[in-house]
Structure formats: structure tokens, C-alpha cells
């Protein structure tokens, strides 16, 4: 394990005039990774040369991206927990965000919802009751003003503002509903992410959280797909995986960054996406 003293010595060499030495040191610091971040950040605070400070900030950014890519790879290999995936995605913009911030926020929303929730009801009535809680008591609402905003893919922001796009609003709805015991899952439909209520006792039905929890039958979903002239792929009706959900959020994030001219960020998100989805077409 490299010591703090050794890392500080390496960081001091990043200002060397010899390009070859600087490149060698930079490569070594990239190998060290996250351990070097606190020292680099402290160096930036004390740096008087704007050009060198900018260079150090870019190096910090590269290390953070490298570490995030590694964590996404571990996440995929470790079973794809949804809240962890949402946390990793949010950490692209909020690198110091603790996972406990999301976990605690979700738990608090669940407690608020539980106070009003009546469990012993027919599923359709249960969903209508939960709609009232989610939209009127918890004040969640669709982000109609900026449908493709970056904040829609930052789940900490979604929970704070109670606003999101179809997928992030559905995720918030689903996470709270599941904690209340409702068998609700994501459905990865083309052009629209929705939810399905699926249990052994009742016929499945669908919920559009972006449209204030409107309920649809499978026949209505088929009609929607037929109108779009899309094939009736079984995947459009069935629960999708957590991996599918995070992949879709990352694709949305790429579109959001491209839209506001943040092309470097869009390319970085593509690198993350390829890590968990190697066959992704770009």
C-alpha cells in the first residue's frame, strides 16, 4: 500500500517541466486511483497557477471516471441492486454523495406513505389509493418543463424536487410501493417506461406514473404498440431487470448532455454504459 507521503511526492512532480517525467507520474497516479484524490484536491486549493490548477482538476475528473467505471463493473457482477445503480449514476455529477442519502430519503418517503396506506384492498383500488398518496401527499409530479433535463437522471435530485421524467418517476413510485408490499415492477417499453402490477392472484395491469398513475390493461398496451407500428415483443409487457433500468437511465443522460452541448460528459457516460452493456450501439 502506497503511503500518503509517497502520493504527495508524486503529486508535487506533476508540475515538473520535463513532459516525460510528468506523463510517467500522471500514469502512476492514475494507477493509484481514488487514494490520490484527497491529496490532488488539496493541491488544487493551494495552487496559484490557474493553468496547473485546471490540469489537476482534469486529472481528478479522469480518476473519478475511472473509479466509477470500476464500481459499475462490480455492480453488474454483484447482482445489480437498483438503489446502488441509481446512486452510482448520481455520483457522476455528485461524486461525494453517500448511498445513505438515497436510502434514508426512500425510507422517509415510505414512512410518510405508510401512514396513509390501506393494504387490504383490491389491487386496482390499492393503486388508486397509492396514486393519491404519491402525487397529493408526497407531492411527486412529472417534469413537464424540461423533459430531458440532466436532473431527471440524478435520483437524489428526483427525490429532493419530487419531479422526474417517465423512468425516474416510475422508479420512485416503484421503490416506495414495493416497500409497502405492492408487487410493482418496471416495464421497458419503447418510447415510454411504465410499471406493471403483477401477482399470482390477479390479472396484471399497467401503471403510467408520468401520467399521474393512470391504469391500463394489456389490450390497451397492445393497441398503443400497434399504433406505433412496433412488433409485439414480449419484453414490452413483462418486468424488466434492474440492469435494463440503469441502462435506460444512462441513455437518457447521454441525450441530456448532448442536448446542452456537454459532449465530453456525454462521451464519458457512453464509456460507463459500454462497461455494463458491451453491445450497446453508438
NORTAVEN-V420718 format. One record per backbone hydrogen bond with DSSP energy under -1.0 kcal/mol. CO is the residue of the C=O (numbers start at 1). NH is the residue of the N-H. Records with the same first field share a line. If there is no record, write none. Layout:
CO: NH ; NH
This chain:
3: 7
4: 8
5: 9
6: 10
7: 11
8: 12
11: 14
13: 16
18: 22
19: 23
20: 24
21: 25
22: 26
23: 27
24: 28
25: 29
26: 30
27: 31
28: 32
29: 33
33: 36
34: 37
36: 40
37: 41
38: 42
39: 43
40: 44
41: 45
42: 46
44: 47
49: 53
50: 54
51: 55
52: 56
53: 57
54: 58
55: 59
56: 60
57: 61
58: 62
59: 63
60: 64
61: 65
62: 66
63: 67
64: 68
65: 69
66: 70
67: 71
68: 72
69: 73
70: 74
71: 75
72: 76
73: 77
74: 78
75: 80
76: 79
81: 85
82: 86
83: 87
84: 88
85: 89
86: 90
87: 91
89: 92
90: 93 ; 94
94: 97
98: 101
99: 103
100: 104
101: 105
102: 106
103: 107
104: 108
105: 109
106: 110
107: 111
108: 112
109: 113
110: 114
111: 115
113: 116 ; 117
119: 121
122: 126
123: 127
124: 128
125: 129
126: 130
127: 131
128: 132
129: 133
130: 134
131: 135
132: 136 ; 137
133: 138
134: 140
141: 164
142: 144
146: 149
149: 152
150: 153
154: 157 ; 158
155: 159
156: 160
157: 161
158: 162
162: 141
164: 143
165: 169
166: 170
167: 171
168: 172
169: 173
170: 174
171: 175
172: 176
173: 177
174: 178
175: 179
176: 180
177: 182
178: 181
182: 184
183: 198
185: 196
186: 240
187: 189 ; 194
194: 187
195: 207
196: 185
197: 205
205: 197
206: 216
207: 195
208: 211 ; 213 ; 214
214: 208
216: 206
217: 221
218: 222
219: 223
220: 224
221: 225
222: 226
223: 227
224: 228
225: 230
231: 233
233: 236
234: 237 ; 238
241: 245
242: 246
243: 247
244: 248
245: 249
246: 250
247: 251
248: 252
249: 253
250: 254
251: 255
252: 256
253: 257
254: 258
255: 259
256: 260
257: 262
258: 261
261: 263
262: 266
263: 267
264: 268
265: 269
266: 270
267: 271
268: 272
269: 273
270: 274
271: 275
272: 276
273: 277
277: 280
